[in-house]
């Protein structure tokens, strides 16, 4: 049973934009942070960014800062990753997560969605 359902990945040219969505399946969000990781072929999974329950605090990896924006709609139990000015090095499988405690020691994960940026 999937806890988080992702959508919105695909193929885009460098400089283009994509928006990923991640929805909690048949339940409400836990009252903690959510966010995104990504994993490129042959590389370890890396943190992309996260957002607090209220949406008032966000943090991003340096590699995406200024280009990517995370948001959330708690009424819809959905979070978003808006990706602008995409680069070929952004190509990866993107995974959303939802913290189940305040320390992020327990998490739900999405199934992953492929983002491919062509040069």
Secondary structure as a PSIPRED ss2 file (coil, helix, strand):
# PSIPRED VFORMAT (PSIPRED V4.0)

   1 X C   1.000  0.000  0.000
   2 X C   1.000  0.000  0.000
   3 X C   1.000  0.000  0.000
   4 X E   0.000  0.000  1.000
   5 X E   0.000  0.000  1.000
   6 X E   0.000  0.000  1.000
   7 X E   0.000  0.000  1.000
   8 X C   1.000  0.000  0.000
   9 X C   1.000  0.000  0.000
  10 X E   0.000  0.000  1.000
  11 X E   0.000  0.000  1.000
  12 X E   0.000  0.000  1.000
  13 X E   0.000  0.000  1.000
  14 X C   1.000  0.000  0.000
  15 X C   1.000  0.000  0.000
  16 X C   1.000  0.000  0.000
  17 X C   1.000  0.000  0.000
  18 X E   0.000  0.000  1.000
  19 X E   0.000  0.000  1.000
  20 X E   0.000  0.000  1.000
  21 X E   0.000  0.000  1.000
  22 X E   0.000  0.000  1.000
  23 X E   0.000  0.000  1.000
  24 X E   0.000  0.000  1.000
  25 X C   1.000  0.000  0.000
  26 X C   1.000  0.000  0.000
  27 X C   1.000  0.000  0.000
  28 X C   1.000  0.000  0.000
  29 X C   1.000  0.000  0.000
  30 X C   1.000  0.000  0.000
  31 X C   1.000  0.000  0.000
  32 X C   1.000  0.000  0.000
  33 X C   1.000  0.000  0.000
  34 X E   0.000  0.000  1.000
  35 X E   0.000  0.000  1.000
  36 X E   0.000  0.000  1.000
  37 X E   0.000  0.000  1.000
  38 X E   0.000  0.000  1.000
  39 X E   0.000  0.000  1.000
  40 X C   1.000  0.000  0.000
  41 X C   1.000  0.000  0.000
  42 X C   1.000  0.000  0.000
  43 X C   1.000  0.000  0.000
  44 X C   1.000  0.000  0.000
  45 X C   1.000  0.000  0.000
  46 X E   0.000  0.000  1.000
  47 X E   0.000  0.000  1.000
  48 X E   0.000  0.000  1.000
  49 X E   0.000  0.000  1.000
  50 X E   0.000  0.000  1.000
  51 X E   0.000  0.000  1.000
  52 X C   1.000  0.000  0.000
  53 X C   1.000  0.000  0.000
  54 X C   1.000  0.000  0.000
  55 X C   1.000  0.000  0.000
  56 X C   1.000  0.000  0.000
  57 X C   1.000  0.000  0.000
  58 X E   0.000  0.000  1.000
  59 X E   0.000  0.000  1.000
  60 X E   0.000  0.000  1.000
  61 X C   1.000  0.000  0.000
  62 X C   1.000  0.000  0.000
  63 X C   1.000  0.000  0.000
  64 X C   1.000  0.000  0.000
  65 X C   1.000  0.000  0.000
  66 X C   1.000  0.000  0.000
  67 X C   1.000  0.000  0.000
  68 X E   0.000  0.000  1.000
  69 X E   0.000  0.000  1.000
  70 X E   0.000  0.000  1.000
  71 X E   0.000  0.000  1.000
  72 X E   0.000  0.000  1.000
  73 X E   0.000  0.000  1.000
  74 X C   1.000  0.000  0.000
  75 X C   1.000  0.000  0.000
  76 X C   1.000  0.000  0.000
  77 X C   1.000  0.000  0.000
  78 X E   0.000  0.000  1.000
  79 X E   0.000  0.000  1.000
  80 X E   0.000  0.000  1.000
  81 X E   0.000  0.000  1.000
  82 X E   0.000  0.000  1.000
  83 X E   0.000  0.000  1.000
  84 X C   1.000  0.000  0.000
  85 X C   1.000  0.000  0.000
  86 X C   1.000  0.000  0.000
  87 X C   1.000  0.000  0.000
  88 X H   0.000  1.000  0.000
  89 X H   0.000  1.000  0.000
  90 X H   0.000  1.000  0.000
  91 X C   1.000  0.000  0.000
  92 X E   0.000  0.000  1.000
  93 X E   0.000  0.000  1.000
  94 X E   0.000  0.000  1.000
  95 X E   0.000  0.000  1.000
  96 X E   0.000  0.000  1.000
  97 X E   0.000  0.000  1.000
  98 X E   0.000  0.000  1.000
  99 X E   0.000  0.000  1.000
 100 X C   1.000  0.000  0.000
 101 X C   1.000  0.000  0.000
 102 X C   1.000  0.000  0.000
 103 X C   1.000  0.000  0.000
 104 X C   1.000  0.000  0.000
 105 X C   1.000  0.000  0.000
 106 X C   1.000  0.000  0.000
 107 X E   0.000  0.000  1.000
 108 X E   0.000  0.000  1.000
 109 X E   0.000  0.000  1.000
 110 X E   0.000  0.000  1.000
 111 X C   1.000  0.000  0.000
 112 X C   1.000  0.000  0.000
 113 X E   0.000  0.000  1.000
 114 X E   0.000  0.000  1.000
 115 X E   0.000  0.000  1.000
 116 X E   0.000  0.000  1.000
 117 X E   0.000  0.000  1.000
 118 X E   0.000  0.000  1.000
 119 X C   1.000  0.000  0.000
